[in-house]
Amino acid sequence: MPTGDDFKPIRTKPWKFGLHSTEEFGQEEKDLVLGVLEKKRVFRFYGNDKSQSEAYQLEQLYRERTGTKHALAVNAGTSALVAALIGAGIGPGDEVIVPAYTYIATAAAVLIARAVPIIVEADDSLTMDPQAFEAAITPYTKAVIPVHMRGVPCRMDEIMEVATRRGIKVIEDVAQANGGSYKGKPLGSFGLAGCFSFQQYKLITAGEGGMVVTNDETLYERVNI
Ligand SMILES: Cc1ncc(COP(=O)(O)O)c(C=O)c1O
């Protein structure tokens, strides 16, 4: 961490309680919203010119930022999780391991995919304990959802090692750590899919919204239909 004269804080004023990202709305955001109204193109699939679609441009930013091949903007972080789970082939009879400390949407998405959430302990970082993850694996376990809580990355080296060795699919819940990285690698790019939220209280917001990123062709085709 830089010190002394090198230290230039990104932010110099305190946050207002609860309004983290919308507090940063300024002229740039106003111009972009008015630009959409002026060109009267509010449907992402209208016309063939992708450069005119804000949704497509946002997806392009996520492809670049996470280094993944595919990104799909959806209506919520919960939808991103549901789409990724179903796209990964998770369904009835499958178990999906989730951490005890998360927002309810992580486990709810597993139920919406008609699978069974299996809840395991968090460690001192308040993210999923990799040992608890491995101890909870059964013959029915198909996937794990590490959640990067409150901007803190999970111990992805250990989680990926267990998941790869045991043949478990990893779907990252990046809802609370948008833009974060672990050992220099962007969060969301470790597993089969990464899921983001743009809900009001998240680091980047559109009020509601979400994004799925993946390098997997089959998962992308399934989430895209
Ligand atoms: C960890 C976590 N996962 C998933 C979600 C669901 O995101 P959304 O509210 O956009 O559906 C949230 C936030 O609400 C969250 O904090």
The ligand as a MOL file (V3000), in Angstrom:
LIG
                    3D

  0  0  0     0  0            999 V3000
M  V30 BEGIN CTAB
M  V30 COUNTS 16 16 0 0 0
M  V30 BEGIN ATOM
M  V30 1 C -24.0940 -11.9340 -2.1710 0
M  V30 2 C -25.2790 -11.5980 -3.0210 0
M  V30 3 N -25.6960 -12.4670 -3.9470 0
M  V30 4 C -26.7490 -12.2110 -4.7510 0
M  V30 5 C -27.4450 -11.0300 -4.6360 0
M  V30 6 C -28.6550 -10.8380 -5.5120 0
M  V30 7 O -28.5180 -9.7380 -6.3590 0
M  V30 8 P -29.8820 -8.9570 -6.8550 0
M  V30 9 O -30.4070 -8.2010 -5.6910 0
M  V30 10 O -29.3740 -8.0820 -7.9610 0
M  V30 11 O -30.8330 -10.0110 -7.3440 0
M  V30 12 C -27.0270 -10.0610 -3.6900 0
M  V30 13 C -27.6880 -8.7470 -3.5160 0
M  V30 14 O -28.7950 -8.4740 -3.4730 0
M  V30 15 C -25.9370 -10.3700 -2.8520 0
M  V30 16 O -25.5300 -9.5060 -1.9250 0
M  V30 END ATOM
M  V30 BEGIN BOND
M  V30 1 1 1 2
M  V30 2 1 2 3
M  V30 3 2 2 15
M  V30 4 2 3 4
M  V30 5 1 4 5
M  V30 6 1 5 6
M  V30 7 2 5 12
M  V30 8 1 6 7
M  V30 9 1 7 8
M  V30 10 2 8 9
M  V30 11 1 8 10
M  V30 12 1 8 11
M  V30 13 1 12 13
M  V30 14 1 12 15
M  V30 15 2 13 14
M  V30 16 1 15 16
M  V30 END BOND
M  V30 END CTAB
M  END
